Amino acid sequence: MSKAGYDATAIARFFALLEKKLGDRSGTSMLSTHPGTPERKRDILDYAGALKAKQQPQ
């Protein structure tokens, strides 16, 4: 999606807003089918950073 021009960090901003509205529910991620909001936000930002590094000319 980043190749198509989408901001890879936009979903992380969404999760930050969700976390602000609903609070930190990371303690429930172990019992869930999806990781908690803080983990999702961290993983997305890590992935976006890796994409950015990969796309920079060497």
N, C-alpha and C positions, 0 to 999 in steps of 0.2 A: 504494500500500500504506500510505503514511503516513496517508491519509484513513481507512483502516480501523483505525487505532490501532497499527500496527506501528512499532517503533522503527527508524528509518532508519539508525541507526548500529550496529545489532546485527551486521550482516554485516561491518562494518569491524572490530569486536572479534574476530570469527571469523578474519578475515585476519591480524590482529595475533597471535593465538594460533598460527595456521598458520606465520607468519613466525618466531615464536619457536621453534617445534618443528623446522622444516625449514631455517631460516636464510634469509638474503636471497638470493633467486634472480632478482633483477631483471635481471641480465646476460643471462639466457636469454630474456627476453620478446621480443627482436627476432626470434628464431628460432621463436617459438611462435605458436599461433593465439589465445592469450589473453595479456593483459598480465601482468607479474610481480606478485607479491603486494604489494609496496610501492606500485606504481602503482594497483592496484585499490583498496587501502585509502585512498589519497589521493583518488582520484576519487570514491569513495563518500562520504567525509567532506565533500568539496566539494559534492557533490550534496545531501547532507543539510542542509548549511548554507544552500544556495539554497532548498530546500523550506521550511526554518524561517523564513527571511526573507520568503518569499512568503506564508506563512500568517499572519504577524503583522499585526494590524489597523493601518491607517495613519491 
